[in-house]
């Protein structure tokens, strides 16, 4: 059970538990800030117009770039050059 909860997933993304902890926490903080900005945007639509969408796009690129880097594959520019298709 311990192995399933703490070892298997980090290993599947080529990280140790500690590395995975810090990567996941950095994603968590970015998402928390994006959620707060989206909340502000819901109240005052003229504020934080691109903040949530930009954060999601940046995290997607980080996750894809990180995954590709660790597997030894190469990514084309079109795979990593994500654009905002929908603004919140």
Biopython code that builds the backbone (N, CA, C, O; Angstrom):
import numpy as np
from Bio.PDB.StructureBuilder import StructureBuilder

atoms = [
    (1, "UNK", "N", (0.813, -1.192, 0.000)),
    (1, "UNK", "CA", (0.000, 0.000, 0.000)),
    (1, "UNK", "C", (0.859, 1.260, 0.000)),
    (1, "UNK", "O", (0.566, 2.205, -0.733)),
    (2, "UNK", "N", (1.920, 1.288, 0.815)),
    (2, "UNK", "CA", (2.819, 2.433, 0.870)),
    (2, "UNK", "C", (3.417, 2.705, -0.509)),
    (2, "UNK", "O", (3.448, 3.846, -0.970)),
    (3, "UNK", "N", (3.887, 1.655, -1.151)),
    (3, "UNK", "CA", (4.495, 1.785, -2.479)),
    (3, "UNK", "C", (3.502, 2.368, -3.473)),
    (3, "UNK", "O", (3.863, 3.226, -4.278)),
    (4, "UNK", "N", (2.270, 1.918, -3.424)),
    (4, "UNK", "CA", (1.235, 2.414, -4.329)),
    (4, "UNK", "C", (0.966, 3.897, -4.092)),
    (4, "UNK", "O", (0.802, 4.655, -5.048)),
    (5, "UNK", "N", (0.921, 4.312, -2.845)),
    (5, "UNK", "CA", (0.588, 5.696, -2.517)),
    (5, "UNK", "C", (1.735, 6.688, -2.695)),
    (5, "UNK", "O", (1.501, 7.840, -3.059)),
    (6, "UNK", "N", (2.966, 6.258, -2.444)),
    (6, "UNK", "CA", (4.068, 7.209, -2.389)),
    (6, "UNK", "C", (5.183, 6.991, -3.416)),
    (6, "UNK", "O", (5.991, 7.897, -3.625)),
    (7, "UNK", "N", (5.254, 5.857, -4.045)),
    (7, "UNK", "CA", (6.397, 5.563, -4.912)),
    (7, "UNK", "C", (6.001, 5.405, -6.374)),
    (7, "UNK", "O", (6.670, 5.943, -7.256)),
    (8, "UNK", "N", (4.921, 4.675, -6.641)),
    (8, "UNK", "CA", (4.586, 4.302, -8.015)),
    (8, "UNK", "C", (4.350, 5.496, -8.941)),
    (8, "UNK", "O", (4.928, 5.553, -10.026)),
    (9, "UNK", "N", (3.521, 6.437, -8.535)),
    (9, "UNK", "CA", (3.245, 7.559, -9.431)),
    (9, "UNK", "C", (4.466, 8.447, -9.663)),
    (9, "UNK", "O", (4.776, 8.743, -10.817)),
    (10, "UNK", "N", (5.170, 8.884, -8.622)),
    (10, "UNK", "CA", (6.366, 9.689, -8.906)),
    (10, "UNK", "C", (7.351, 8.965, -9.830)),
    (10, "UNK", "O", (7.949, 9.577, -10.715)),
    (11, "UNK", "N", (7.506, 7.679, -9.617)),
    (11, "UNK", "CA", (8.402, 6.895, -10.474)),
    (11, "UNK", "C", (7.901, 6.888, -11.918)),
    (11, "UNK", "O", (8.707, 6.910, -12.849)),
    (12, "UNK", "N", (6.587, 6.858, -12.115)),
    (12, "UNK", "CA", (6.024, 6.819, -13.466)),
    (12, "UNK", "C", (6.294, 8.109, -14.239)),
    (12, "UNK", "O", (6.215, 8.113, -15.468)),
    (13, "UNK", "N", (6.611, 9.200, -13.546)),
    (13, "UNK", "CA", (6.956, 10.459, -14.197)),
    (13, "UNK", "C", (8.430, 10.810, -13.977)),
    (13, "UNK", "O", (8.827, 11.971, -14.071)),
    (14, "UNK", "N", (9.224, 9.789, -13.684)),
    (14, "UNK", "CA", (10.682, 9.916, -13.534)),
    (14, "UNK", "C", (11.093, 10.914, -12.448)),
    (14, "UNK", "O", (12.004, 11.717, -12.648)),
    (15, "UNK", "N", (10.419, 10.858, -11.304)),
    (15, "UNK", "CA", (10.754, 11.718, -10.178)),
    (15, "UNK", "C", (10.822, 10.886, -8.906)),
    (15, "UNK", "O", (10.219, 9.817, -8.808)),
    (16, "UNK", "N", (11.571, 11.400, -7.933)),
    (16, "UNK", "CA", (11.527, 10.825, -6.597)),
    (16, "UNK", "C", (10.298, 11.417, -5.897)),
    (16, "UNK", "O", (9.650, 12.321, -6.424)),
    (17, "UNK", "N", (9.992, 10.904, -4.725)),
    (17, "UNK", "CA", (8.870, 11.456, -3.963)),
    (17, "UNK", "C", (9.092, 12.941, -3.675)),
    (17, "UNK", "O", (8.179, 13.748, -3.848)),
    (18, "UNK", "N", (10.289, 13.300, -3.241)),
    (18, "UNK", "CA", (10.586, 14.687, -2.881)),
    (18, "UNK", "C", (10.504, 15.593, -4.109)),
    (18, "UNK", "O", (9.923, 16.676, -4.036)),
    (19, "UNK", "N", (11.078, 15.167, -5.236)),
    (19, "UNK", "CA", (10.988, 15.958, -6.468)),
    (19, "UNK", "C", (9.525, 16.160, -6.857)),
    (19, "UNK", "O", (9.111, 17.266, -7.202)),
    (20, "UNK", "N", (8.753, 15.081, -6.798)),
    (20, "UNK", "CA", (7.346, 15.155, -7.174)),
    (20, "UNK", "C", (6.573, 16.088, -6.235)),
    (20, "UNK", "O", (5.692, 16.829, -6.671)),
    (21, "UNK", "N", (6.910, 16.043, -4.956)),
    (21, "UNK", "CA", (6.273, 16.922, -3.980)),
    (21, "UNK", "C", (6.449, 18.387, -4.372)),
    (21, "UNK", "O", (5.481, 19.147, -4.390)),
    (22, "UNK", "N", (7.684, 18.784, -4.687)),
    (22, "UNK", "CA", (7.942, 20.186, -5.009)),
    (22, "UNK", "C", (7.336, 20.592, -6.351)),
    (22, "UNK", "O", (6.852, 21.716, -6.488)),
    (23, "UNK", "N", (7.352, 19.718, -7.325)),
    (23, "UNK", "CA", (6.714, 20.020, -8.609)),
    (23, "UNK", "C", (5.207, 20.185, -8.407)),
    (23, "UNK", "O", (4.611, 21.147, -8.892)),
    (24, "UNK", "N", (4.601, 19.245, -7.692)),
    (24, "UNK", "CA", (3.157, 19.308, -7.451)),
    (24, "UNK", "C", (2.786, 20.546, -6.636)),
    (24, "UNK", "O", (1.756, 21.169, -6.896)),
    (25, "UNK", "N", (3.606, 20.906, -5.662)),
    (25, "UNK", "CA", (3.332, 22.108, -4.866)),
    (25, "UNK", "C", (3.443, 23.373, -5.719)),
    (25, "UNK", "O", (2.668, 24.312, -5.535)),
    (26, "UNK", "N", (4.398, 23.405, -6.647)),
    (26, "UNK", "CA", (4.512, 24.586, -7.508)),
    (26, "UNK", "C", (3.281, 24.711, -8.405)),
    (26, "UNK", "O", (2.801, 25.817, -8.653)),
    (27, "UNK", "N", (2.769, 23.575, -8.891)),
    (27, "UNK", "CA", (1.531, 23.591, -9.670)),
    (27, "UNK", "C", (0.374, 24.055, -8.790)),
    (27, "UNK", "O", (-0.460, 24.845, -9.231)),
    (28, "UNK", "N", (0.319, 23.579, -7.571)),
    (28, "UNK", "CA", (-0.747, 23.934, -6.649)),
    (28, "UNK", "C", (-0.786, 25.432, -6.388)),
    (28, "UNK", "O", (-1.860, 26.035, -6.392)),
    (29, "UNK", "N", (0.371, 26.036, -6.163)),
    (29, "UNK", "CA", (0.420, 27.471, -5.887)),
    (29, "UNK", "C", (-0.003, 28.275, -7.123)),
    (29, "UNK", "O", (-0.716, 29.271, -7.003)),
    (30, "UNK", "N", (0.431, 27.846, -8.289)),
    (30, "UNK", "CA", (0.056, 28.537, -9.525)),
    (30, "UNK", "C", (-1.457, 28.434, -9.743)),
    (30, "UNK", "O", (-2.097, 29.414, -10.125)),
    (31, "UNK", "N", (-2.024, 27.259, -9.504)),
    (31, "UNK", "CA", (-3.466, 27.072, -9.663)),
    (31, "UNK", "C", (-4.255, 27.871, -8.624)),
    (31, "UNK", "O", (-5.321, 28.406, -8.927)),
    (32, "UNK", "N", (-3.733, 27.950, -7.409)),
    (32, "UNK", "CA", (-4.396, 28.732, -6.362)),
    (32, "UNK", "C", (-4.474, 30.202, -6.774)),
    (32, "UNK", "O", (-5.521, 30.836, -6.642)),
    (33, "UNK", "N", (-3.361, 30.739, -7.274)),
    (33, "UNK", "CA", (-3.338, 32.133, -7.736)),
    (33, "UNK", "C", (-4.287, 32.335, -8.913)),
    (33, "UNK", "O", (-4.982, 33.349, -8.988)),
    (34, "UNK", "N", (-4.315, 31.368, -9.834)),
    (34, "UNK", "CA", (-5.211, 31.468, -10.993)),
    (34, "UNK", "C", (-6.668, 31.408, -10.553)),
    (34, "UNK", "O", (-7.513, 32.117, -11.100)),
    (35, "UNK", "N", (-6.965, 30.566, -9.571)),
    (35, "UNK", "CA", (-8.330, 30.467, -9.067)),
    (35, "UNK", "C", (-8.756, 31.784, -8.417)),
    (35, "UNK", "O", (-9.882, 32.241, -8.613)),
    (36, "UNK", "N", (-7.862, 32.384, -7.652)),
    (36, "UNK", "CA", (-8.182, 33.658, -7.009)),
    (36, "UNK", "C", (-8.403, 34.745, -8.063)),
    (36, "UNK", "O", (-9.343, 35.534, -7.956)),
    (37, "UNK", "N", (-7.538, 34.786, -9.082)),
    (37, "UNK", "CA", (-7.691, 35.768, -10.160)),
    (37, "UNK", "C", (-9.002, 35.549, -10.905)),
    (37, "UNK", "O", (-9.667, 36.516, -11.278)),
    (38, "UNK", "N", (-9.380, 34.299, -11.126)),
    (38, "UNK", "CA", (-10.643, 33.996, -11.801)),
    (38, "UNK", "C", (-11.835, 34.414, -10.953)),
    (38, "UNK", "O", (-12.854, 34.854, -11.486)),
    (39, "UNK", "N", (-11.713, 34.282, -9.648)),
    (39, "UNK", "CA", (-12.753, 34.735, -8.733)),
    (39, "UNK", "C", (-12.921, 36.254, -8.840)),
    (39, "UNK", "O", (-14.040, 36.759, -8.934)),
    (40, "UNK", "N", (-11.801, 36.965, -8.825)),
    (40, "UNK", "CA", (-11.842, 38.419, -8.979)),
    (40, "UNK", "C", (-12.462, 38.778, -10.336)),
    (40, "UNK", "O", (-13.278, 39.696, -10.427)),
    (41, "UNK", "N", (-12.074, 38.058, -11.378)),
    (41, "UNK", "CA", (-12.604, 38.292, -12.721)),
    (41, "UNK", "C", (-14.124, 38.062, -12.771)),
    (41, "UNK", "O", (-14.835, 38.772, -13.483)),
    (42, "UNK", "N", (-14.608, 37.091, -12.033)),
    (42, "UNK", "CA", (-16.048, 36.821, -12.006)),
    (42, "UNK", "C", (-16.815, 38.010, -11.416)),
    (42, "UNK", "O", (-17.926, 38.317, -11.847)),
    (43, "UNK", "N", (-16.215, 38.668, -10.437)),
    (43, "UNK", "CA", (-16.863, 39.807, -9.794)),
    (43, "UNK", "C", (-16.728, 41.067, -10.655)),
    (43, "UNK", "O", (-17.695, 41.803, -10.853)),
    (44, "UNK", "N", (-15.513, 41.301, -11.161)),
    (44, "UNK", "CA", (-15.237, 42.485, -11.983)),
    (44, "UNK", "C", (-14.623, 41.992, -13.303)),
    (44, "UNK", "O", (-13.406, 41.825, -13.390)),
    (45, "UNK", "N", (-15.450, 41.760, -14.323)),
    (45, "UNK", "CA", (-14.973, 41.166, -15.576)),
    (45, "UNK", "C", (-13.833, 41.906, -16.267)),
    (45, "UNK", "O", (-13.125, 41.302, -17.073)),
    (46, "UNK", "N", (-13.633, 43.171, -15.985)),
    (46, "UNK", "CA", (-12.548, 43.920, -16.609)),
    (46, "UNK", "C", (-11.191, 43.674, -15.979)),
    (46, "UNK", "O", (-10.173, 44.106, -16.521)),
    (47, "UNK", "N", (-11.156, 42.984, -14.836)),
    (47, "UNK", "CA", (-9.899, 42.685, -14.152)),
    (47, "UNK", "C", (-9.484, 41.236, -14.393)),
    (47, "UNK", "O", (-10.332, 40.365, -14.588)),
    (48, "UNK", "N", (-8.200, 40.989, -14.378)),
    (48, "UNK", "CA", (-7.636, 39.630, -14.499)),
    (48, "UNK", "C", (-8.197, 38.903, -15.724)),
    (48, "UNK", "O", (-8.581, 37.737, -15.635)),
    (49, "UNK", "N", (-8.240, 39.578, -16.838)),
    (49, "UNK", "CA", (-8.889, 39.044, -18.037)),
    (49, "UNK", "C", (-8.202, 37.790, -18.559)),
    (49, "UNK", "O", (-8.877, 36.849, -18.978)),
    (50, "UNK", "N", (-6.873, 37.760, -18.542)),
    (50, "UNK", "CA", (-6.147, 36.616, -19.093)),
    (50, "UNK", "C", (-5.409, 35.788, -18.041)),
    (50, "UNK", "O", (-4.791, 34.780, -18.381)),
    (51, "UNK", "N", (-5.459, 36.183, -16.806)),
    (51, "UNK", "CA", (-4.636, 35.568, -15.767)),
    (51, "UNK", "C", (-4.886, 34.069, -15.615)),
    (51, "UNK", "O", (-3.936, 33.286, -15.614)),
    (52, "UNK", "N", (-6.138, 33.660, -15.486)),
    (52, "UNK", "CA", (-6.449, 32.238, -15.313)),
    (52, "UNK", "C", (-6.082, 31.422, -16.540)),
    (52, "UNK", "O", (-5.473, 30.359, -16.422)),
    (53, "UNK", "N", (-6.447, 31.911, -17.711)),
    (53, "UNK", "CA", (-6.149, 31.199, -18.951)),
    (53, "UNK", "C", (-4.644, 31.083, -19.175)),
    (53, "UNK", "O", (-4.152, 30.036, -19.598)),
    (54, "UNK", "N", (-3.919, 32.160, -18.890)),
    (54, "UNK", "CA", (-2.469, 32.152, -19.064)),
    (54, "UNK", "C", (-1.816, 31.132, -18.124)),
    (54, "UNK", "O", (-0.903, 30.411, -18.528)),
    (55, "UNK", "N", (-2.275, 31.074, -16.891)),
    (55, "UNK", "CA", (-1.710, 30.123, -15.927)),
    (55, "UNK", "C", (-1.935, 28.684, -16.376)),
    (55, "UNK", "O", (-1.030, 27.854, -16.290)),
    (56, "UNK", "N", (-3.126, 28.393, -16.848)),
    (56, "UNK", "CA", (-3.436, 27.040, -17.306)),
    (56, "UNK", "C", (-2.559, 26.673, -18.497)),
    (56, "UNK", "O", (-2.028, 25.564, -18.566)),
    (57, "UNK", "N", (-2.408, 27.609, -19.438)),
    (57, "UNK", "CA", (-1.563, 27.367, -20.606)),
    (57, "UNK", "C", (-0.115, 27.134, -20.193)),
    (57, "UNK", "O", (0.529, 26.208, -20.686)),
    (58, "UNK", "N", (0.403, 27.972, -19.287)),
    (58, "UNK", "CA", (1.785, 27.811, -18.821)),
    (58, "UNK", "C", (1.989, 26.468, -18.127)),
    (58, "UNK", "O", (3.010, 25.813, -18.340)),
    (59, "UNK", "N", (1.042, 26.054, -17.310)),
    (59, "UNK", "CA", (1.169, 24.771, -16.615)),
    (59, "UNK", "C", (1.100, 23.609, -17.594)),
    (59, "UNK", "O", (1.812, 22.618, -17.431)),
    (60, "UNK", "N", (0.259, 23.721, -18.598)),
    (60, "UNK", "CA", (0.181, 22.669, -19.612)),
    (60, "UNK", "C", (1.519, 22.542, -20.344)),
    (60, "UNK", "O", (2.021, 21.436, -20.541)),
    (61, "UNK", "N", (2.087, 23.669, -20.740)),
    (61, "UNK", "CA", (3.383, 23.643, -21.438)),
    (61, "UNK", "C", (4.452, 23.057, -20.522)),
    (61, "UNK", "O", (5.259, 22.239, -20.964)),
    (62, "UNK", "N", (4.471, 23.462, -19.262)),
    (62, "UNK", "CA", (5.454, 22.911, -18.305)),
    (62, "UNK", "C", (5.318, 21.405, -18.169)),
    (62, "UNK", "O", (6.311, 20.677, -18.160)),
    (63, "UNK", "N", (4.075, 20.947, -18.062)),
    (63, "UNK", "CA", (3.856, 19.522, -17.879)),
    (63, "UNK", "C", (4.271, 18.740, -19.127)),
    (63, "UNK", "O", (4.905, 17.690, -19.020)),
    (64, "UNK", "N", (3.920, 19.243, -20.293)),
    (64, "UNK", "CA", (4.275, 18.561, -21.536)),
    (64, "UNK", "C", (5.782, 18.615, -21.758)),
    (64, "UNK", "O", (6.391, 17.605, -22.112)),
    (65, "UNK", "N", (6.394, 19.790, -21.552)),
    (65, "UNK", "CA", (7.839, 19.926, -21.742)),
    (65, "UNK", "C", (8.595, 19.048, -20.754)),
    (65, "UNK", "O", (9.584, 18.409, -21.113)),
    (66, "UNK", "N", (8.129, 19.019, -19.511)),
    (66, "UNK", "CA", (8.784, 18.209, -18.487)),
    (66, "UNK", "C", (8.675, 16.726, -18.829)),
    (66, "UNK", "O", (9.654, 15.985, -18.737)),
    (67, "UNK", "N", (7.490, 16.306, -19.219)),
    (67, "UNK", "CA", (7.263, 14.901, -19.556)),
    (67, "UNK", "C", (8.131, 14.497, -20.735)),
    (67, "UNK", "O", (8.748, 13.433, -20.708)),
    (68, "UNK", "N", (8.188, 15.321, -21.763)),
    (68, "UNK", "CA", (8.982, 15.014, -22.952)),
    (68, "UNK", "C", (10.461, 14.990, -22.602)),
    (68, "UNK", "O", (11.189, 14.109, -23.059)),
    (69, "UNK", "N", (10.918, 15.952, -21.794)),
    (69, "UNK", "CA", (12.321, 16.028, -21.402)),
    (69, "UNK", "C", (12.753, 14.760, -20.669)),
    (69, "UNK", "O", (13.838, 14.233, -20.914)),
    (70, "UNK", "N", (11.910, 14.279, -19.782)),
    (70, "UNK", "CA", (12.275, 13.126, -18.974)),
    (70, "UNK", "C", (12.188, 11.798, -19.713)),
    (70, "UNK", "O", (12.810, 10.824, -19.289)),
    (71, "UNK", "N", (11.439, 11.734, -20.796)),
    (71, "UNK", "CA", (11.338, 10.473, -21.515)),
    (71, "UNK", "C", (12.366, 10.380, -22.629)),
    (71, "UNK", "O", (12.495, 9.337, -23.270)),
    (72, "UNK", "N", (13.099, 11.466, -22.866)),
    (72, "UNK", "CA", (14.111, 11.449, -23.902)),
    (72, "UNK", "C", (13.567, 11.730, -25.289)),
    (72, "UNK", "O", (14.330, 11.739, -26.255)),
    (73, "UNK", "N", (12.272, 11.959, -25.412)),
    (73, "UNK", "CA", (11.681, 12.275, -26.701)),
    (73, "UNK", "C", (11.905, 13.741, -27.001)),
    (73, "UNK", "O", (12.227, 14.521, -26.105)),
    (74, "UNK", "N", (11.736, 14.116, -28.249)),
    (74, "UNK", "CA", (11.825, 15.525, -28.590)),
    (74, "UNK", "C", (10.446, 16.019, -28.964)),
    (74, "UNK", "O", (9.651, 15.295, -29.562)),
    (75, "UNK", "N", (10.178, 17.234, -28.612)),
    (75, "UNK", "CA", (8.881, 17.828, -28.909)),
    (75, "UNK", "C", (9.052, 18.868, -30.002)),
    (75, "UNK", "O", (10.048, 19.591, -30.035)),
    (76, "UNK", "N", (8.092, 18.938, -30.880)),
    (76, "UNK", "CA", (8.140, 19.970, -31.909)),
    (76, "UNK", "C", (7.666, 21.287, -31.319)),
    (76, "UNK", "O", (6.989, 21.312, -30.291)),
    (77, "UNK", "N", (8.025, 22.378, -31.975)),
    (77, "UNK", "CA", (7.594, 23.689, -31.485)),
    (77, "UNK", "C", (6.085, 23.802, -31.448)),
    (77, "UNK", "O", (5.538, 24.471, -30.571)),
    (78, "UNK", "N", (5.398, 23.157, -32.390)),
    (78, "UNK", "CA", (3.936, 23.250, -32.405)),
    (78, "UNK", "C", (3.320, 22.557, -31.194)),
    (78, "UNK", "O", (2.237, 22.938, -30.751)),
    (79, "UNK", "N", (3.992, 21.552, -30.657)),
    (79, "UNK", "CA", (3.470, 20.875, -29.464)),
    (79, "UNK", "C", (3.606, 21.752, -28.226)),
    (79, "UNK", "O", (2.753, 21.716, -27.339)),
    (80, "UNK", "N", (4.671, 22.537, -28.164)),
    (80, "UNK", "CA", (4.935, 23.336, -26.975)),
    (80, "UNK", "C", (4.432, 24.761, -27.093)),
    (80, "UNK", "O", (4.293, 25.451, -26.083)),
    (81, "UNK", "N", (4.158, 25.215, -28.305)),
    (81, "UNK", "CA", (3.704, 26.589, -28.519)),
    (81, "UNK", "C", (2.187, 26.635, -28.423)),
    (81, "UNK", "O", (1.491, 26.746, -29.432)),
    (82, "UNK", "N", (1.686, 26.550, -27.199)),
    (82, "UNK", "CA", (0.253, 26.529, -26.975)),
    (82, "UNK", "C", (-0.294, 27.949, -26.990)),
    (82, "UNK", "O", (0.370, 28.880, -26.533)),
    (83, "UNK", "N", (-1.483, 28.113, -27.504)),
    (83, "UNK", "CA", (-2.136, 29.418, -27.483)),
    (83, "UNK", "C", (-3.395, 29.318, -26.642)),
    (83, "UNK", "O", (-3.938, 28.234, -26.430)),
    (84, "UNK", "N", (-3.840, 30.447, -26.179)),
    (84, "UNK", "CA", (-5.069, 30.499, -25.395)),
    (84, "UNK", "C", (-6.234, 30.455, -26.368)),
    (84, "UNK", "O", (-6.443, 31.388, -27.144)),
    (85, "UNK", "N", (-6.985, 29.372, -26.323)),
    (85, "UNK", "CA", (-8.135, 29.231, -27.202)),
    (85, "UNK", "C", (-9.384, 29.827, -26.583)),
    (85, "UNK", "O", (-10.301, 30.238, -27.295)),
    (86, "UNK", "N", (-9.422, 29.874, -25.274)),
    (86, "UNK", "CA", (-10.608, 30.375, -24.590)),
    (86, "UNK", "C", (-10.140, 31.177, -23.385)),
    (86, "UNK", "O", (-9.375, 30.682, -22.558)),
    (87, "UNK", "N", (-10.599, 32.403, -23.291)),
    (87, "UNK", "CA", (-10.268, 33.218, -22.129)),
    (87, "UNK", "C", (-11.410, 33.182, -21.145)),
    (87, "UNK", "O", (-12.571, 33.336, -21.525)),
    (88, "UNK", "N", (-11.091, 32.981, -19.893)),
    (88, "UNK", "CA", (-12.092, 32.947, -18.843)),
    (88, "UNK", "C", (-12.526, 34.365, -18.538)),
    (88, "UNK", "O", (-13.375, 34.578, -17.672)),
]
sb = StructureBuilder()
sb.init_structure("model")
sb.init_model(0)
sb.init_chain("A")
sb.init_seg("    ")
for serial, (resi, resn, name, xyz) in enumerate(atoms, 1):
    if name == "N":
        sb.init_residue(resn, " ", resi, " ")
    sb.init_atom(name, np.array(xyz, "f"), 0.0, 1.0, " ", f" {name:<3s}", serial, name[0])
structure = sb.get_structure()
